Amino acid sequence: MVKSDRFLYFRNPGNARVFPFLVVVQHRLLEGLDTRVVVPLARKEHLGTRALTRLNPQWTVEKQAVVFLAQQLGAVPRSSLGKPLGTLESKSSEILSALDVLFAGV
């Protein structure tokens, strides 16, 4: 079986003040690509009440209240991510549900 980056989260090498973490959401079958499809986790305090429940689930990650911003999905070079901080595999059903809302409206 191919080792997967799916659901691993990393420190954001970009705007970490607002978006401290990036979560890999691409399927393990695409592990050979040099890029990773990621979704940012935003600090909840920067969003106010704008989060939509199914599209933007909320969790505590590394002792920070964060919101999964499915609508800000993007791709980054794998080499820019560094070492993973942990996994959100326990949140996989919420992550996949948010992506279903984004792509299929369900």
Secondary structure, DSSP 8 states (H G I E B T S, - for coil): -----TTEEEE-SS-TTT--EEEE-S-GGGTTSSEEEEEEEEEGGGTTT---TTTS-EEEETTEEEEE-GGG-EEEEGGGS-S--EE-GGGHHHHHHHHHHHHH--
